[in-house]
Amino acid sequence: MVKLILVRHALTVDNQKSRLSGHIDSSISEEGKEQIDKITNYLKDFDIDKIYTTTSSRTKDTVKKLSELKSIEIIEKESLKEISFGDFEGLTFDEIKDKYPKEFQEIRIKYKPGLIPPFYVDLPKTFDEIIESEKKYLAAYDKHPFRTDINYFFKAIYNILFKKARSK
């Protein structure tokens, strides 16, 4: 039987600062180095055949000790890379909050929309396009919350599976 073990990268310097770093390469923090030792020790007796990782140093550094211990080559896959945060890359949540229009902050607090953000439906590339996408989503959500989430869910799945939509 095939078992898949998923491991998130260790804590990074950007994680500690609450800085979004989807495609930005952030180094492992001191606490992250301790996490690497713990996960390596935990997984040392597991039967592991392959190790896949993204191309970012934080993911490779997280599994490097385990790879060396098990004598397994790390297979890098660009397709496993985290989502890009676009114009939000490198910003903290406070910096985003300052940049994000107050009217949308209030609307977001009011609605707390479902799990499907408009990103994979509209595929915005700039901050202004993100705002327009949010406006469109929230206007639809205001009128028909459940139907909007269902529509966005299927549109997102369609874009991901058939149009191969990915964050850049």
DSSP file (Angstrom, degrees, kcal/mol; ACC not computed):
  #  RESIDUE AA STRUCTURE BP1 BP2  ACC     N-H-->O    O-->H-N    N-H-->O    O-->H-N    TCO  KAPPA ALPHA  PHI   PSI    X-CA   Y-CA   Z-CA
    1    1 A M              0   0    0      0, 0.0     2,-0.4     0, 0.0     0, 0.0   0.000 360.0 360.0 360.0 137.4    0.0    0.0    0.0
    2    2 A V        -     0   0    0      2,-0.0     2,-0.4     0, 0.0     0, 0.0  -0.661 360.0-165.7 -83.7 132.9    1.3    3.5   -0.9
    3    3 A K        -     0   0    0     -2,-0.4     2,-0.5     2,-0.0     0, 0.0  -0.961   5.6-155.5-117.8 138.2    1.5    6.0    1.9
    4    4 A L        -     0   0    0     -2,-0.4     2,-0.6     2,-0.0    -2,-0.0  -0.961   4.9-164.3-114.7 123.4    2.0    9.7    1.3
    5    5 A I        -     0   0    0     -2,-0.5     2,-0.5     2,-0.0    -2,-0.0  -0.934   6.4-160.8-109.4 118.9    3.6   11.7    4.1
    6    6 A L        -     0   0    0     -2,-0.6     2,-0.4     2,-0.0    -2,-0.0  -0.861   9.2-177.5-102.8 130.6    3.1   15.5    3.8
    7    7 A V        -     0   0    0     -2,-0.5     2,-0.2     3,-0.0     3,-0.1  -0.991  18.2-141.2-129.1 125.1    5.5   17.8    5.6
    8    8 A R        -     0   0    0     -2,-0.4     3,-0.1     1,-0.1    -2,-0.0  -0.543  39.2 -92.4 -78.4 150.5    5.2   21.6    5.6
    9    9 A H        -     0   0    0     -2,-0.2    50,-0.1     1,-0.1    -1,-0.1  -0.213  49.6 -95.2 -60.5 155.4    8.4   23.5    5.5
   10   10 A A        -     0   0    0     48,-0.5    22,-0.1     1,-0.2    -1,-0.1  -0.182  58.3 -68.6 -66.9 164.1   10.0   24.5    8.8
   11   11 A L        -     0   0    0     20,-0.1    18,-2.4    17,-0.1    21,-0.3  -0.295  57.0-156.0 -57.8 130.5    9.4   27.9   10.3
   12   12 A T  B  >  -A   28   0A   0     16,-0.3     4,-2.0    -3,-0.1    16,-0.2  -0.587  29.9-108.8-105.0 169.6   11.0   30.7    8.2
   13   13 A V  H  > S+     0   0    0     14,-2.5     4,-1.2     1,-0.2     6,-0.1   0.908 122.7  50.8 -61.0 -42.6   12.2   34.2    9.1
   14   14 A D  H  4>S+     0   0    0     13,-0.3     5,-2.9     1,-0.2     3,-0.3   0.892 105.9  55.4 -64.1 -39.0    9.3   35.6    7.1
   15   15 A N  H >45S+     0   0    0      1,-0.2     3,-1.6     3,-0.2    -1,-0.2   0.919 105.5  52.6 -57.4 -43.5    6.8   33.3    8.9
   16   16 A Q  H 3<5S+     0   0    0     -4,-2.0    -1,-0.2     1,-0.3    -2,-0.2   0.813 111.6  45.7 -63.2 -30.0    8.0   34.7   12.2
   17   17 A K  T 3<5S-     0   0    0     -4,-1.2    -1,-0.3    -3,-0.3    -2,-0.2   0.338 113.2-118.0 -93.6   6.1    7.4   38.3   10.9
   18   18 A S  T < 5 +     0   0    0     -3,-1.6    75,-1.0    -4,-0.2     2,-0.5   0.875  62.7 154.1  55.7  39.7    3.9   37.3    9.5
   19   19 A R  B   < -B   92   0B   0     -5,-2.9     2,-0.3    73,-0.2    73,-0.3  -0.860  47.6-122.5-101.9 129.6    5.3   38.2    6.0
   20   20 A L        +     0   0    0     71,-2.8    70,-3.4    -2,-0.5    71,-0.2  -0.553  37.9 166.3 -72.7 127.2    3.7   36.5    3.0
   21   21 A S        +     0   0    0     -2,-0.3     5,-0.2    68,-0.2    61,-0.1  -0.186  13.8 146.2-139.7  45.2    6.4   34.7    1.1
   22   22 A G  S    S+     0   0    0      1,-0.2    60,-0.4     3,-0.1    62,-0.2   0.934  91.8   7.0 -48.5 -60.1    4.7   32.3   -1.4
   23   23 A H  S    S+     0   0    0     58,-0.1     2,-0.4    63,-0.1    -1,-0.2   0.454 109.4 100.3-105.5  -3.8    7.3   32.6   -4.2
   24   24 A I  S    S-     0   0    0      1,-0.0     2,-0.7    32,-0.0    66,-0.1  -0.672  78.3-123.0 -80.7 135.4    9.9   34.7   -2.2
   25   25 A D        -     0   0    0     -2,-0.4     2,-0.4    32,-0.1    -3,-0.1  -0.706  34.0-175.9 -82.9 116.1   12.6   32.5   -0.9
   26   26 A S        -     0   0    0     -2,-0.7    32,-0.1    -5,-0.2     2,-0.1  -0.916  21.9-121.0-114.7 137.8   12.8   32.9    2.9
   27   27 A S        -     0   0    0     -2,-0.4   -14,-2.5     1,-0.1   -13,-0.3  -0.367  32.3 -96.2 -78.8 156.7   15.5   31.3    5.0
   28   28 A I  B     -A   12   0A   0    -16,-0.2   -16,-0.3   -15,-0.1    -1,-0.1  -0.493  40.0-133.0 -70.6 134.9   14.8   28.9    7.9
   29   29 A S     >  -     0   0    0    -18,-2.4     4,-2.0    -2,-0.2     5,-0.1  -0.258  27.0-100.7 -80.3 173.1   14.7   30.5   11.3
   30   30 A E  H  > S+     0   0    0      1,-0.2     4,-1.4     2,-0.2     5,-0.1   0.913 127.7  49.0 -62.1 -42.0   16.5   29.1   14.4
   31   31 A E  H  > S+     0   0    0      1,-0.2     4,-1.9     2,-0.2    -1,-0.2   0.877 108.1  55.3 -63.6 -36.6   13.2   27.7   15.6
   32   32 A G  H  > S+     0   0    0    -21,-0.3     4,-2.2     1,-0.2    -2,-0.2   0.872 102.4  55.9 -62.6 -37.8   12.7   26.2   12.2
   33   33 A K  H  X S+     0   0    0     -4,-2.0     4,-1.8     1,-0.2    -1,-0.2   0.869 107.1  49.8 -63.2 -36.2   16.1   24.4   12.5
   34   34 A E  H  X S+     0   0    0     -4,-1.4     4,-2.0     2,-0.2    -1,-0.2   0.888 108.6  52.9 -67.5 -38.5   14.9   22.8   15.7
   35   35 A Q  H  X S+     0   0    0     -4,-1.9     4,-2.8     1,-0.2     5,-0.3   0.885 105.8  54.2 -62.5 -38.7   11.7   21.7   13.9
   36   36 A I  H  X S+     0   0    0     -4,-2.2     4,-2.5     1,-0.2     5,-0.2   0.924 107.8  49.5 -61.7 -44.6   13.9   20.1   11.1
   37   37 A D  H  X S+     0   0    0     -4,-1.8     4,-2.2     1,-0.2    -1,-0.2   0.907 112.8  48.1 -60.3 -41.2   15.7   18.1   13.8
   38   38 A K  H  X S+     0   0    0     -4,-2.0     4,-2.5     2,-0.2    -2,-0.2   0.924 113.4  44.9 -67.0 -44.9   12.4   17.0   15.3
   39   39 A I  H  X S+     0   0    0     -4,-2.8     4,-2.3     2,-0.2    -1,-0.2   0.878 113.3  51.3 -69.7 -35.4   10.8   15.9   12.0
   40   40 A T  H  X S+     0   0    0     -4,-2.5     4,-0.9    -5,-0.3    -1,-0.2   0.933 112.5  46.1 -63.8 -45.2   13.9   14.1   10.9
   41   41 A N  H  < S+     0   0    0     -4,-2.2     3,-0.4    -5,-0.2     4,-0.3   0.897 113.3  50.0 -63.4 -41.0   14.1   12.2   14.1
   42   42 A Y  H  < S+     0   0    0     -4,-2.5     3,-0.4     1,-0.2    -1,-0.2   0.896 117.6  38.7 -64.7 -41.0   10.4   11.4   13.9
   43   43 A L  H >< S+     0   0    0     -4,-2.3     3,-1.6     1,-0.2    -1,-0.2   0.482  86.1  99.0 -90.8  -2.7   10.6   10.1   10.3
   44   44 A K  T 3< S+     0   0    0     -4,-0.9    -1,-0.2    -3,-0.4    -2,-0.1   0.794  88.0  42.4 -59.2 -30.3   13.9    8.3   10.6
   45   45 A D  T 3  S+     0   0    0     -3,-0.4    -1,-0.3    -4,-0.3     2,-0.2   0.431  90.9 107.8 -97.8   0.9   12.3    4.9   11.0
   46   46 A F  S <  S-     0   0    0     -3,-1.6     2,-1.0     1,-0.1    -3,-0.0  -0.495  79.4-114.6 -75.3 147.8    9.6    5.4    8.4
   47   47 A D        +     0   0    0     -2,-0.2     2,-0.5     2,-0.0    -1,-0.1  -0.747  46.6 175.1 -82.8 103.0   10.0    3.4    5.2
   48   48 A I        +     0   0    0     -2,-1.0     3,-0.1     1,-0.1    -5,-0.0  -0.952  20.3 173.5-118.9 127.0   10.5    6.3    2.7
   49   49 A D        +     0   0    0     -2,-0.5     2,-0.3     1,-0.3    -1,-0.1   0.783  68.0  18.2 -98.8 -35.0   11.2    5.7   -1.0
   50   50 A K        -     0   0    0     22,-0.1     2,-0.5     2,-0.0    -1,-0.3  -0.976  55.3-154.3-141.5 150.2   11.1    9.2   -2.4
   51   51 A I  E     -c   74   0C   0     22,-0.8    24,-3.3    -2,-0.3     2,-0.4  -0.978  15.4-172.1-127.2 118.3   11.2   12.8   -1.3
   52   52 A Y  E     +c   75   0C   0     -2,-0.5     2,-0.3    22,-0.2    24,-0.2  -0.855  12.5 162.9-107.4 144.5    9.6   15.4   -3.4
   53   53 A T  E     -c   76   0C   0     22,-2.4    24,-3.1    -2,-0.4    27,-0.2  -0.954  37.2-100.5-150.2 167.5    9.9   19.1   -2.7
   54   54 A T        -     0   0    0     -2,-0.3    24,-0.2    22,-0.2    25,-0.1  -0.185  42.0-104.0 -78.1-177.9    9.4   22.5   -4.3
   55   55 A T  S    S+     0   0    0     22,-0.3     2,-0.1    21,-0.1    23,-0.1   0.483  87.2 108.0 -87.8  -3.2   12.4   24.5   -5.7
   56   56 A S  S >> S-     0   0    0      1,-0.1     4,-1.9    22,-0.0     3,-0.5  -0.477  74.7-128.7 -77.9 147.6   12.4   26.9   -2.8
   57   57 A S  H 3> S+     0   0    0      1,-0.2     4,-3.3     2,-0.2     5,-0.3   0.840 104.6  63.0 -64.3 -32.8   15.3   26.6   -0.3
   58   58 A R  H 3> S+     0   0    0      1,-0.2     4,-1.1     2,-0.2   -48,-0.5   0.870 108.2  41.3 -63.5 -34.9   13.0   26.5    2.7
   59   59 A T  H <> S+     0   0    0     -3,-0.5     4,-1.2     2,-0.2    -1,-0.2   0.891 116.7  47.6 -79.0 -39.2   11.4   23.2    1.5
   60   60 A K  H  X S+     0   0    0     -4,-1.9     4,-1.0     1,-0.2     3,-0.4   0.919 111.9  50.6 -65.6 -42.0   14.7   21.7    0.4
   61   61 A D  H  X S+     0   0    0     -4,-3.3     4,-0.5     1,-0.2    -1,-0.2   0.842 104.5  59.7 -63.7 -32.5   16.3   22.7    3.7
   62   62 A T  H  < S+     0   0    0     -4,-1.1     4,-0.3    -5,-0.3    -1,-0.2   0.856 117.1  29.4 -64.6 -35.3   13.5   21.1    5.6
   63   63 A V  H  X S+     0   0    0     -4,-1.2     4,-2.7    -3,-0.4    -1,-0.2   0.425  92.7  96.7-106.2   0.4   14.1   17.7    4.1
   64   64 A K  H  X S+     0   0    0     -4,-1.0     4,-2.5     1,-0.2     5,-0.2   0.919  85.9  46.4 -59.3 -47.7   17.8   17.8    3.5
   65   65 A K  H  X S+     0   0    0     -4,-0.5     4,-2.7     1,-0.2    -1,-0.2   0.905 114.4  48.3 -62.3 -41.6   18.8   16.0    6.8
   66   66 A L  H  > S+     0   0    0     -4,-0.3     4,-2.4     2,-0.2    -1,-0.2   0.908 110.7  51.9 -64.7 -41.1   16.2   13.3    6.2
   67   67 A S  H  X>S+     0   0    0     -4,-2.7     5,-2.3     2,-0.2     4,-0.9   0.919 112.9  44.3 -59.9 -45.9   17.4   12.9    2.6
   68   68 A E  H  <5S+     0   0    0     -4,-2.5     3,-0.3     3,-0.2    -2,-0.2   0.906 112.9  51.6 -66.8 -41.9   21.0   12.5    3.8
   69   69 A L  H  <5S+     0   0    0     -4,-2.7    -2,-0.2     1,-0.2    -1,-0.2   0.885 119.5  35.5 -61.0 -40.9   20.0   10.1    6.6
   70   70 A K  H  <5S-     0   0    0     -4,-2.4    -1,-0.2    -5,-0.2    -2,-0.2   0.482 105.3-126.0 -92.1  -5.1   18.0    7.9    4.3
   71   71 A S  T  <5 +     0   0    0     -4,-0.9     2,-0.4    -3,-0.3    -3,-0.2   0.927  60.6 145.9  54.9  47.8   20.4    8.3    1.3
   72   72 A I      < -     0   0    0     -5,-2.3    -1,-0.2    -6,-0.2     2,-0.2  -0.955  50.3-122.6-117.5 132.2   17.4    9.4   -0.9
   73   73 A E        -     0   0    0     -2,-0.4   -22,-0.8    -3,-0.1     2,-0.5  -0.475  25.2-122.2 -70.0 140.7   17.7   12.0   -3.6
   74   74 A I  E     -c   51   0C   0     -2,-0.2     2,-0.7   -24,-0.1   -22,-0.2  -0.753  21.2-150.1 -84.2 125.8   15.5   15.1   -3.3
   75   75 A I  E     -c   52   0C   0    -24,-3.3   -22,-2.4    -2,-0.5     2,-0.4  -0.877  10.7-149.5-100.3 114.4   13.2   15.4   -6.3
   76   76 A E  E     -c   53   0C   0     -2,-0.7     2,-0.5   -24,-0.2   -22,-0.2  -0.682  13.6-173.4 -87.9 133.5   12.4   19.1   -7.0
   77   77 A K    >   -     0   0    0    -24,-3.1     3,-1.4    -2,-0.4   -22,-0.3  -0.967  18.9-162.8-130.0 115.7    9.1   19.9   -8.6
   78   78 A E  G >  S+     0   0    0     -2,-0.5     3,-1.8     1,-0.3    -1,-0.1   0.841  91.7  66.6 -59.6 -33.7    8.2   23.5   -9.6
   79   79 A S  G 3  S+     0   0    0      1,-0.3    -1,-0.3    -3,-0.1   -25,-0.1   0.638  93.2  59.3 -67.2 -14.0    4.6   22.4   -9.8
   80   80 A L  G <  S+     0   0    0     -3,-1.4    -1,-0.3   -27,-0.2   -26,-0.2   0.473  79.0 126.4 -90.5  -2.5    4.5   21.9   -6.0
   81   81 A K    <   -     0   0    0     -3,-1.8     3,-0.1    -4,-0.2   -58,-0.1  -0.178  67.6 -99.8 -59.1 146.7    5.5   25.5   -5.3
   82   82 A E        -     0   0    0    -60,-0.4    -1,-0.1     1,-0.1     2,-0.1  -0.131  47.9 -83.7 -61.1 161.1    3.3   27.5   -3.0
   83   83 A I        -     0   0    0      1,-0.1     2,-0.3    85,-0.1    -1,-0.1  -0.373  45.7-117.3 -64.0 144.6    0.7   29.9   -4.4
   84   84 A S        -     0   0    0    -62,-0.2     3,-0.1     1,-0.1    84,-0.1  -0.653  10.4-151.2 -82.5 141.6    2.0   33.4   -5.3
   85   85 A F    >   -     0   0    0     -2,-0.3     3,-2.7     1,-0.3     4,-0.1   0.257  27.9-157.6 -95.3  11.1    0.6   36.2   -3.3
   86   86 A G  G >  S+     0   0    0      1,-0.3     3,-1.8     2,-0.2    -1,-0.3  -0.222  73.8   4.4  54.7-126.8    1.1   38.6   -6.2
   87   87 A D  G 3  S+     0   0    0      1,-0.3    -1,-0.3    -3,-0.1    39,-0.1   0.638 130.8  62.7 -65.3 -13.5    1.3   42.2   -5.1
   88   88 A F  G X  S+     0   0    0     -3,-2.7     3,-2.3     2,-0.1   -68,-0.3   0.565  73.4 123.7 -88.3  -8.8    1.1   41.0   -1.5
   89   89 A E  T <  S+     0   0    0     -3,-1.8   -68,-0.2     1,-0.3     3,-0.1  -0.264  81.1  11.3 -53.2 131.3    4.4   39.0   -1.7
   90   90 A G  T 3  S+     0   0    0    -70,-3.4    -1,-0.3     1,-0.3     2,-0.2   0.380 102.7 118.1  82.8  -4.7    6.8   40.2    1.0
   91   91 A L    <   -     0   0    0     -3,-2.3   -71,-2.8   -71,-0.2    -1,-0.3  -0.646  60.1-128.6 -94.9 152.6    4.2   42.2    2.9
   92   92 A T  B  >  -B   19   0B   0    -73,-0.3     4,-2.2    -2,-0.2   -73,-0.2  -0.478  31.2-106.4 -85.9 167.2    3.0   41.6    6.4
   93   93 A F  H  > S+     0   0    0    -75,-1.0     4,-2.6     1,-0.2     5,-0.1   0.869 122.7  53.1 -63.6 -35.3   -0.7   41.4    7.2
   94   94 A D  H  > S+     0   0    0      2,-0.2     4,-2.2     1,-0.2    -1,-0.2   0.901 108.2  49.9 -65.6 -40.1   -0.6   44.8    8.8
   95   95 A E  H  > S+     0   0    0      2,-0.2     4,-1.5     1,-0.2    -2,-0.2   0.890 112.3  47.6 -64.8 -38.9    1.0   46.3    5.6
   96   96 A I  H  X S+     0   0    0     -4,-2.2     4,-2.8     2,-0.2    -2,-0.2   0.925 109.4  53.5 -66.2 -44.0   -1.7   44.6    3.5
   97   97 A K  H  < S+     0   0    0     -4,-2.6    -2,-0.2     1,-0.2    -1,-0.2   0.898 108.7  49.6 -58.2 -41.3   -4.4   45.9    5.9
   98   98 A D  H  < S+     0   0    0     -4,-2.2    -1,-0.2     1,-0.2    -2,-0.2   0.846 116.4  42.4 -65.1 -33.8   -3.0   49.5    5.5
   99   99 A K  H  < S+     0   0    0     -4,-1.5    -2,-0.2    -5,-0.2    -1,-0.2   0.788  96.5  88.2 -82.8 -30.0   -3.1   49.1    1.7
  100  100 A Y  S  < S-     0   0    0     -4,-2.8     5,-0.1    -5,-0.1    -4,-0.0  -0.544  93.0-102.4 -75.6 128.8   -6.5   47.3    1.5
  101  101 A P    >>  -     0   0    0      0, 0.0     4,-1.7     0, 0.0     3,-0.8  -0.195  22.1-128.7 -55.6 138.0   -9.4   49.8    1.2
  102  102 A K  H 3> S+     0   0    0      1,-0.3     4,-2.3     2,-0.2     5,-0.2   0.858 106.6  61.6 -55.4 -39.2  -11.3   50.4    4.4
  103  103 A E  H 3> S+     0   0    0      1,-0.2     4,-1.8     2,-0.2    -1,-0.3   0.873 106.4  45.7 -58.8 -37.1  -14.6   49.7    2.7
  104  104 A F  H <> S+     0   0    0     -3,-0.8     4,-3.0     2,-0.2    -1,-0.2   0.845 107.3  57.1 -75.9 -33.0  -13.5   46.2    1.8
  105  105 A Q  H  X S+     0   0    0     -4,-1.7     4,-2.0     2,-0.2    -2,-0.2   0.934 110.3  45.4 -59.3 -44.0  -12.1   45.5    5.3
  106  106 A E  H  X S+     0   0    0     -4,-2.3     4,-2.1     2,-0.2    -2,-0.2   0.900 113.7  48.4 -66.6 -41.6  -15.6   46.3    6.7
  107  107 A I  H  X S+     0   0    0     -4,-1.8     4,-2.7    -5,-0.2     5,-0.4   0.918 110.4  51.6 -65.3 -43.0  -17.4   44.2    4.0
  108  108 A R  H  X S+     0   0    0     -4,-3.0     4,-2.4     1,-0.2    -2,-0.2   0.908 110.4  48.6 -60.6 -41.9  -15.0   41.3    4.7
  109  109 A I  H  < S+     0   0    0     -4,-2.0    -1,-0.2    -5,-0.2    -2,-0.2   0.900 113.2  48.9 -64.3 -39.9  -15.7   41.5    8.4
  110  110 A K  H  < S+     0   0    0     -4,-2.1    -2,-0.2    -5,-0.1    -1,-0.2   0.924 125.6  23.7 -64.9 -46.7  -19.5   41.6    7.7
  111  111 A Y  H  < S-     0   0    0     -4,-2.7    -3,-0.2    -5,-0.1    -2,-0.2   0.854  70.1-164.1 -94.3 -38.3  -19.6   38.6    5.3
  112  112 A K     <  -     0   0    0     -4,-2.4    -3,-0.1    -5,-0.4    -4,-0.1   0.970  34.1-142.8  44.8  62.6  -16.7   36.4    6.0
  113  113 A P        -     0   0    0      0, 0.0    25,-0.0     0, 0.0    -1,-0.0   0.093  19.1 -80.1 -55.9 168.3  -17.3   34.7    2.7
  114  114 A G        -     0   0    0     31,-0.1    32,-0.0     2,-0.1    -3,-0.0   0.283  52.4 -83.1 -60.0-171.8  -16.9   31.0    2.0
  115  115 A L  S    S+     0   0    0      1,-0.1    -1,-0.1     2,-0.0    34,-0.0   0.640 103.1  86.1 -75.2 -16.7  -13.7   29.1    1.4
  116  116 A I        -     0   0    0      2,-0.0    -2,-0.1     3,-0.0    -1,-0.1  -0.744  63.9-161.6 -94.2 102.4  -13.5   29.8   -2.4
  117  117 A P    >   -     0   0    0      0, 0.0     3,-0.6     0, 0.0     4,-0.2  -0.416  29.4-115.0 -74.5 159.4  -11.7   33.1   -2.9
  118  118 A P  T >>>S+     0   0    0      0, 0.0     4,-2.7     0, 0.0     3,-1.6   0.584  92.3  97.2 -71.9  -6.8  -12.1   34.7   -6.3
  119  119 A F  H 3>5S+     0   0    0      1,-0.3     4,-2.8     2,-0.2    -3,-0.0   0.902  85.2  42.1 -51.7 -53.1   -8.5   34.3   -7.3
  120  120 A Y  H <45S+     0   0    0     -3,-0.6    -1,-0.3     1,-0.2    39,-0.2   0.520 116.9  50.4 -78.3  -2.5   -8.8   31.1   -9.3
  121  121 A V  H <45S+     0   0    0     -3,-1.6    -2,-0.2    -4,-0.2    -1,-0.2   0.859 126.9  19.9 -92.6 -50.7  -11.9   32.4  -11.0
  122  122 A D  H  <5S-     0   0    0     -4,-2.7    -2,-0.2     8,-0.0    -3,-0.2   0.679  87.2-147.8 -93.6 -20.8  -10.7   35.8  -12.1
  123  123 A L     << -     0   0    0     -4,-2.8    -3,-0.1    -5,-0.6    -4,-0.1   0.927  21.3-163.1  50.9  55.2   -7.0   35.2  -12.0
  124  124 A P        -     0   0    0      0, 0.0    -1,-0.1     0, 0.0     3,-0.1  -0.341  16.2-169.6 -67.5 149.9   -6.1   38.8  -11.1
  125  125 A K        +     0   0    0    -39,-0.1     2,-0.3   -38,-0.0   -38,-0.1   0.632  63.8  42.8-113.8 -21.9   -2.4   39.8  -11.6
  126  126 A T  S  > S-     0   0    0    -40,-0.1     4,-2.1     1,-0.1     5,-0.1  -0.767  85.9-106.4-123.3 168.6   -2.2   43.2   -9.8
  127  127 A F  H  > S+     0   0    0     -2,-0.3     4,-2.3     1,-0.2     5,-0.2   0.915 121.0  52.0 -59.3 -43.7   -3.5   44.7   -6.6
  128  128 A D  H  > S+     0   0    0      1,-0.2     4,-2.3     2,-0.2    -1,-0.2   0.888 109.3  49.4 -62.1 -39.3   -6.1   46.7   -8.5
  129  129 A E  H  > S+     0   0    0      2,-0.2     4,-2.4     1,-0.2    -1,-0.2   0.856 108.4  54.0 -67.8 -34.0   -7.3   43.6  -10.3
  130  130 A I  H  X S+     0   0    0     -4,-2.1     4,-2.5     2,-0.2    -2,-0.2   0.927 108.8  48.8 -63.5 -44.2   -7.5   41.8   -6.9
  131  131 A I  H  X S+     0   0    0     -4,-2.3     4,-2.6     2,-0.2    -2,-0.2   0.925 112.1  48.0 -61.5 -45.7   -9.7   44.6   -5.5
  132  132 A E  H  X S+     0   0    0     -4,-2.3     4,-2.4     1,-0.2    -1,-0.2   0.896 111.4  50.9 -62.6 -39.9  -12.0   44.5   -8.6
  133  133 A S  H  X S+     0   0    0     -4,-2.4     4,-2.5     2,-0.2    -1,-0.2   0.908 110.7  48.9 -63.7 -42.4  -12.2   40.7   -8.2
  134  134 A E  H  X S+     0   0    0     -4,-2.5     4,-3.2     2,-0.2     5,-0.3   0.917 109.8  52.0 -62.6 -44.2  -13.1   41.1   -4.6
  135  135 A K  H  X S+     0   0    0     -4,-2.6     4,-2.4     1,-0.2     5,-0.2   0.940 111.8  46.3 -57.2 -48.3  -15.8   43.7   -5.4
  136  136 A K  H  X S+     0   0    0     -4,-2.4     4,-1.9     2,-0.2    -1,-0.2   0.920 115.1  46.5 -61.0 -46.3  -17.4   41.4   -8.0
  137  137 A Y  H  X S+     0   0    0     -4,-2.5     4,-2.9     1,-0.2    -2,-0.2   0.941 113.9  46.9 -62.5 -49.0  -17.3   38.4   -5.6
  138  138 A L  H  X S+     0   0    0     -4,-3.2     4,-2.2     1,-0.2    -1,-0.2   0.846 109.8  53.6 -66.8 -34.0  -18.7   40.3   -2.7
  139  139 A A  H  X S+     0   0    0     -4,-2.4     4,-1.1    -5,-0.3    -1,-0.2   0.921 113.7  42.8 -64.3 -43.2  -21.5   41.9   -4.8
  140  140 A A  H  X S+     0   0    0     -4,-1.9     4,-2.6    -5,-0.2     3,-0.3   0.908 113.5  52.0 -67.7 -41.6  -22.6   38.4   -5.9
  141  141 A Y  H  < S+     0   0    0     -4,-2.9    -2,-0.2     1,-0.2    -1,-0.2   0.860 103.5  58.8 -63.2 -36.3  -22.2   37.0   -2.4
  142  142 A D  H  < S+     0   0    0     -4,-2.2    -1,-0.2    -5,-0.2    -2,-0.2   0.874 113.9  37.0 -60.5 -38.6  -24.4   39.7   -1.0
  143  143 A K  H  < S+     0   0    0     -4,-1.1    -2,-0.2    -3,-0.3    -1,-0.2   0.890 138.7   7.8 -82.1 -42.4  -27.3   38.7   -3.3
  144  144 A H     X  +     0   0    0     -4,-2.6     4,-2.7     1,-0.1     5,-0.2  -0.674  64.9 177.3-144.9  82.0  -26.9   34.9   -3.2
  145  145 A P  H  > S+     0   0    0      0, 0.0     4,-2.3     0, 0.0     5,-0.2   0.931  82.6  39.9 -56.6 -53.5  -24.2   33.6   -0.8
  146  146 A F  H  > S+     0   0    0      1,-0.2     4,-2.3     2,-0.2     5,-0.2   0.937 118.0  47.3 -65.0 -47.1  -24.6   29.9   -1.3
  147  147 A R  H  > S+     0   0    0      1,-0.2     4,-2.9     2,-0.2     5,-0.2   0.890 111.0  53.1 -62.2 -39.4  -25.1   30.1   -5.1
  148  148 A T  H  X S+     0   0    0     -4,-2.7     4,-2.9     1,-0.2     5,-0.2   0.938 109.6  47.3 -61.8 -46.5  -22.1   32.4   -5.4
  149  149 A D  H  X S+     0   0    0     -4,-2.3     4,-2.3    -5,-0.2    -1,-0.2   0.897 113.4  48.5 -63.4 -39.1  -19.8   30.0   -3.4
  150  150 A I  H  X S+     0   0    0     -4,-2.3     4,-2.3     2,-0.2     5,-0.2   0.942 113.3  47.3 -64.7 -47.2  -21.0   27.0   -5.5
  151  151 A N  H  X S+     0   0    0     -4,-2.9     4,-2.4     1,-0.2     5,-0.2   0.930 114.3  46.5 -59.7 -46.3  -20.5   28.9   -8.8
  152  152 A Y  H  X S+     0   0    0     -4,-2.9     4,-2.6    -5,-0.2     5,-0.2   0.882 109.7  55.1 -65.8 -37.6  -17.0   30.1   -7.7
  153  153 A F  H  X S+     0   0    0     -4,-2.3     4,-2.4    -5,-0.2    -1,-0.2   0.953 112.4  41.5 -59.1 -50.6  -16.1   26.6   -6.6
  154  154 A F  H  X S+     0   0    0     -4,-2.3     4,-2.5     2,-0.2    -2,-0.2   0.873 114.6  51.1 -69.3 -36.6  -16.9   25.1  -10.0
  155  155 A K  H  X S+     0   0    0     -4,-2.4     4,-2.6    -5,-0.2    -1,-0.2   0.912 111.7  48.2 -64.3 -41.6  -15.3   27.9  -12.0
  156  156 A A  H  X S+     0   0    0     -4,-2.6     4,-2.5    -5,-0.2    -2,-0.2   0.934 112.1  48.2 -64.7 -45.7  -12.1   27.6   -9.9
  157  157 A I  H  X S+     0   0    0     -4,-2.4     4,-3.0    -5,-0.2     5,-0.4   0.923 111.9  50.5 -60.2 -44.4  -12.0   23.8  -10.3
  158  158 A Y  H  X>S+     0   0    0     -4,-2.5     4,-2.7     1,-0.2     5,-1.2   0.938 111.9  47.0 -58.9 -48.1  -12.6   24.2  -14.1
  159  159 A N  H  <5S+     0   0    0     -4,-2.6     6,-3.1     3,-0.2     4,-0.3   0.876 116.3  44.7 -62.8 -37.9   -9.8   26.8  -14.4
  160  160 A I  H  <5S+     0   0    0     -4,-2.5     4,-0.2     4,-0.2    -2,-0.2   0.938 122.9  33.5 -72.8 -47.1   -7.4   24.7  -12.3
  161  161 A L  H  <5S+     0   0    0     -4,-3.0    -2,-0.2    -5,-0.2    -3,-0.2   0.901 132.9  22.8 -79.2 -41.8   -8.1   21.3  -14.0
  162  162 A F  T  <5S+     0   0    0     -4,-2.7    -3,-0.2    -5,-0.4    -2,-0.1   0.810 130.9  36.4-100.6 -33.8   -8.8   22.3  -17.6
  163  163 A K  S   <S-     0   0    0     -5,-1.2    -3,-0.2    -4,-0.3    -4,-0.1   0.448  98.9-130.1 -97.5  -0.6   -7.1   25.7  -18.1
  164  164 A K        -     0   0    0     -6,-0.3    -4,-0.2    -4,-0.2     2,-0.2   0.848  35.3-172.2  56.2  37.6   -4.2   24.7  -15.9
  165  165 A A        +     0   0    0     -6,-3.1     2,-0.3    -9,-0.1    -1,-0.2  -0.426  11.2 165.7 -64.1 130.0   -4.5   27.9  -13.9
  166  166 A R        -     0   0    0     -2,-0.2     2,-0.2    -3,-0.1   -83,-0.0  -0.974  40.5-104.1-141.1 153.4   -1.7   28.3  -11.5
  167  167 A S              0   0    0     -2,-0.3   -82,-0.1     1,-0.1   -47,-0.0  -0.521 360.0 360.0 -74.6 151.1   -0.3   31.2   -9.4
  168  168 A K              0   0    0     -2,-0.2    -1,-0.1   -84,-0.1   -83,-0.1   0.383 360.0 360.0-109.8 360.0    2.8   32.7  -10.9
